[in-house]
Amino acid sequence: METIKLNLDRSKKYVVACSFGPDSMALLAAALFEKLNIIAAHVNYRKRDESVFEQKSLEDFCDKNHLKLYVLDLLKKKPEGNFQDWARRVRYEFFKNVAEKEHADAVLVAHQQDDVIETYLMQKNRGNFVKNYGISAKNEVFGVKIVRPLLGYSKKFLEEYDKANNIPFAIDKSNLSDDYTRNKIRHSIVEKMTEEERKRVLEEIQHCSNKTIKPESILSFQNFMNLNYEEIVSLIDWFMTKTGKHRDLSEKFVEEIKKAFASKPNHKIEISDLLWLEKDYDEVYFVNPKKIKTYKHRFTDKFENEFIKLDFANGAEDRGIDGINKEFTIKNLDRNEEYIIKDYSSKINRLFIDWKMPLFLREIWPGIYDKNGKLVYVPRYRKNFEDKHKSKFVIDTKYFTSF
């Protein structure tokens, strides 16, 4: 029988996610056969009576093959909300923790060709238009690299591989029912496909994947509004994949986004706590809120952090600041604070509005204070603003839209 070729880097270390099903046991056995540097990780959800036996059988297999195994037993853990979503989050967080503890380069997951086809057919049924149709061979979830080396092998092949090589496995009985949409598609369509039909669907997946739009974190408002439902879902899905946190994107939800953006000059929508979608005047931004932080630093003539580069070493009188080589403080501005420009006092928030500053930048825009705490300088914002000062004060606004 044909062997499994994983085509993985032998110099790297991997965590193998193993449920004791035929797919993951084939992956585990193939990794052992290729003498890869691996650790196994198993999640016992305690949903079925057989789960204890399966865990014990996997422990025996790992002991026999001198393989380290991590187990997450969820006996005392109650599911939160939708079980499938909760289970996905719990297991990937567990895999990430194991990978970090073992200093592993990636987690190997045993998705195979049938899973690719099932996922694609589900995407078509829902009308989804996504960055990657089917299942990606590589991606990141919760900041850990996920690799799926079995996507070229069918489920039938993997079961036959297990039997031919006396590899133990168990069939999850819940997969035999039609309680879930995926199971219905699996039993009524995918399992009945001929090799020619499978080939045609896989070619269709490749063709559709080549049609997806290029993700951009900054779009013109008009271009965003011209996108249809599928294209907007594709964009948001790409950024959700980068953050490792997903949510359903119904047609109604997307319509609500468009409606809100059309009626307000500024509007922020939290897709998740790791992703904001924000409309500011004539542009739409995908914002990374992890990068929006409070800061406060003392400096004399120079300062630099992730998004600010300041150099007043040759003076900053051109900005109305004197006394260089004295101590100053740079920090986030208080929007209710007063600032005097040419003998005219204005609230910071009023300036932000006049400057048409995006909402996310208002969270981090800096001010410079003297040693007595007096606000002595606020850098001007204007889209495509050309700073002609001799002193240097650069703010990288795109830092907050990078993922």
N, C-alpha and C positions, 0 to 999 in steps of 0.2 A: 504494500500500500504506500502511496505517496506520503512523504513526511511533511511536517509543518516547518516552514522557514520563517523565522521571526524578523530577520534582517535588522538586528539591533546592535548597538555599539557595545562590544564586550568589555570596554574599559569603564563603562558606567554602571551605576548601581540602581536597581529597580525594586519598587514595591509591586507585588502582583496581587490585585484585588481578586479574591477567590470566594465564591459562594458555595462551592462544592457541586455546582451544576456541571453539565458536560462541557460547556464552552470554557469556563474558567479553569476546570481541571485539565483540559487539553492544553490551555495556555501555560499553566503551571508545569505540566509535564514536559512540554516543549522547551520551556526556559531551563528546566533542570537538565534535559538532554543536551542542550547547547552550552551547558556549564556557565550560564550567566550569573552574575552576582545579584542574587535576589533575596527578598524577604516576602513572606506571605501575610496578607491581612484579610480578616474575615469579620463580617457583621452578622450577628444573630439577632434578628428582629423579634424572635419569640412569637411569631404569628401562627406558626404551625407546630403540631406535636412532634413532627419529624426533625425539627430544627436542632434539637439537642443531639440526636443521633448523628446528624450531618456534621455538626461541629466536632463531635468526638471522632468521627471517621476522618475528617480533615486533619485533626491533631495527630492521629495515628499515622497518616500518610506523611505528614511533615516530620514526625519523629523518625520514621523509617528512613527518610531521605536526608536526615540531619539538616533540616530547614527551619529557620526561625519563623515563628508564627505569632502575629498579634491578633487578639480577638476582642471585639467590642460586643459585650453581652447587654442587650437592652431590656432585660427582664423587668427592671424597676423604672424604665423610662416610658412615659406615656406619649403617644403621638400627638402632635399639635397641628390642627387644621387638616388639610388634605394629606392622606397618608403617603401617597407617592411623592409629593413635593417634600414633605418632612423627611422621608426616608432617604431621598437623594441628597438633601442638605447634610443630614447626619453622617452618611457614609463618606461623602467627599471631604467633610471636615475631619473625619477620622483618618482617612487616607493621607490627608495633608499633614496631620500631626505625626503619623508614623514616618512619613517621608522626611519630615524635618528632624525627628529624633534620630533617624538612621542615616541622615545626610545623603538621602537617595536623590538621584537626578530626575526621576519621573515615576509615575504610577502607571502600570500596565493594566488595561481593562479589556475584557474578553468579548466586546461587541463583535459580531460577525456579519456576514453578508446578508443573512435573513433580516437582521436588525436594521441594516441600511435600507433595505427595500420596504420593510414595514414602516419605518419612520417617514420615508418619502411618500408613501401612499397616505399616511395620516396627514402629512403636510398638505397634500393635494386635496384631501377631503375637507380640511379646515380652510382651504383657500389661502394658506400661509405662503408668504414670499420671503425667504430667509437668506442669510448670507451663505450658508452651506446646506444644500439639500442632502437628505440622508443623514449620515454621521461622519464627522471629520476624523481623519486618521490621527490628528494631533490638535490639541487645544489646551487652554488653561482653565481650571475651575478652582475658585478660591485661592488663586495664586500658585497653584501647583500644576506642573506640566502633566498632562494626560496623554498617553500613547495607546493606540488601538491597533495592534499588529495583526489581528485576525480578520480584518474586513474583506479580505480576498477569499475566505473560506466559508462554505455553507454550513449551516447547523448540522445537516445530515452528515457531511464529511467529518465534522468534529466528533460526533457521536461514534461514527465508525472507527475513527482514529483511537478513541478511548477504548473501545471494545477490543480492537486489534492489539493494543499494547497493554491490556489488563489494567487500565487506569480506572480507579473507582470514581463513581459519581452518583448523584441522585437527581431525579426529576422533581421539580417543584410542582406539586399537584395543582396549585392555583393557576399555573400557566395552561392547564388543560381545560379550564372553564372559559366561557365567553363573557365573563363579567366585565372585562375591560375591552375598550375599542381595539387596542393592539392585539389582544388575543383573537378577537373576531377576524381581523385582517389576516393574522397569521394562519388560522385554521381554514378559513374559507377561500383565501386567495394565494398567499405565498407558498404554503405547503403543497398546493396543487399545480404550481407553475412548472412548465417544462424548462429544460436548460435554455432553449431558444427564447422563451418568454422572459426568463430571468436576465438573459443577455440584453434583450431589448430595453427592459426597465432600467438596467444599470447604465446603458448608453443614454437613456433619457435623463437620468439623474445628472450625468456629466454635462449634457447639453444645457440643462436648466441652470446648473451651477455657474456656467460660463456667462449667463445673462444677468447675474446679479449686479447691482449698481455699486460704484466705488464709495466706501464710507468716508464722509467728511465731517469733522467736528464743528465746522462753521459753514452755514449756508445762508444765502440771501433769503429773506422772508418769502419773497415771491416764488423762488424756486422750491422752497419747502412746501408751500401751499399748492403748488402744481403737481406734487407727488401724489400718487394714488395710495390707497390703503396698503396694498402689498409692498410698495416701495418704502413707505414710512416704517412698516413692520420690519423690513429688511435692515434699514438703518439702525433702528432701536435695538434689534436683535444682535447686531454686530457689537454694539457697545455693551449690551448686557453680557454677552459672551466674554468680553474683555474683563468685566468686573466679577464674573462667576456667579452672578445673582440674576435669576430669571423671574419673569411674571408673564401671565397671559396678556395678550394684546388684542382685545376684541375690536371689531369694526366700530362699535359704539364708542369705545374709549378713544380711538384715533379720531373719530368725528368730534368728540368733545375737546380734544387738543386743538384741532383746527378752528373750532368755533371760538374757543377762548383766545387763541392767538389773533384771530381776525377782529375781535372786539376790544382788545386792550393793547396799548403801546408796549407794555412790559408785563410779562407773565412767566412764572416759574412753575414747572410740574415736576414733582419728585417721582421719577420712574421707580427708583429704589433709594435707599440711603447711600448708595454708591454711584448713583447716576441721576443728574438733573437734565431736563430738557427745558431750555429757556428762550423765550422770544424777547428781544430788546430792539424796539423800533424797527429797523429794516433788516435785522439779521436774527438767525436762530442758532443757538449754541447747544452742544452736548457738553455738559460741565462735569468735571470730576470733583465732587465735594470733599474728597479726602485731602485735597490740596489746599482747601480754604481753611486756614488756621489763624489763631491769634498769635501775634508776635510783638516783642518789645526788646530793643537792643540799644545799647549805648555805643557811640562812636565819636571819633574826632573828625577826621577828614575823609575817611573811606569806609564803605560798608558794602557787603555782598551776601545775599542768600540765594535761594532757589530761583527767585523771579525778579530780584532787584539787584542792580549794579550801580553803585553811587561812588563818585570820585570828585571830591571838592578840594583835592590837594593843592591846586593852583588858585584856590579862592572860589567863592560862590556869590560874590557881590552882584553878579548878573541875575541872581535869583532873589535879591533882596536880603541875603543872609550875610552877615559880617561876623567877625570874631572866629574865623577858622582856627583850628588848633585848640579850641575850647571844646568842652564835652557837650554832645547833643544826644538826643534819643529819637529813634525812629520806631514807629508803631502804627497799628491800625487806627484809623480815624474814628472818632465818635461822631456819628451823623448829626447829633443835636448840638455839637460844639459850634461856637462862633469863630469866624475867621475874617480878618480885616484885609481887604484888597483896596489899595489906593484910598484909604480913609473911609472905605465903605464896609460895613459889617454885614456878613451874610452867614447863614447857617450852612454847614457842610452839606447837609442833605439837599439844600436848595441849589448849591453848586453842582452836585451830582446830576440833578434833574436838568439844569441849564446845559451841562456838558453832554447830556444824553448818554450817560455812562451805563453800561450793562449792570444788571442787578448783582451778579456774582462778583464783579469788580468792586462794588461798593462795600462788600464784606472785608476786603483786604487792602483797599487803597491806603497808601502810607501818608503820614504827616511827620514833620520834623519839629521837635520841641527843644527849647533851650534848657539850661540847667535848672531854671525855676519852674519848668513845666509849661511855659507859654508856647503856644503853637506859632512857629515862625515861618513855616513854608508848607504849602500843599502843591505837589506837582500837577500841572494841567493835564486833563484828559481830553482828547478828541480823536475820533477814529482817523487813522492815517495822519495823526498829528506829527509835524516835523519840528523837533526840538532844536532850536538854533542857539541855545545857550552854549557858552564855551565850557562850562562845567558839565559833568556827565551825571545823568540820572535816568537810567534805562529801566523800564518795567516791562517784563515779558508777559503780556496778557494771555498769550497762547499756552502758557504753562498750565493754566487751569482747564484747558480743553484737550489736554493730552492724556492718553490712557495707556 
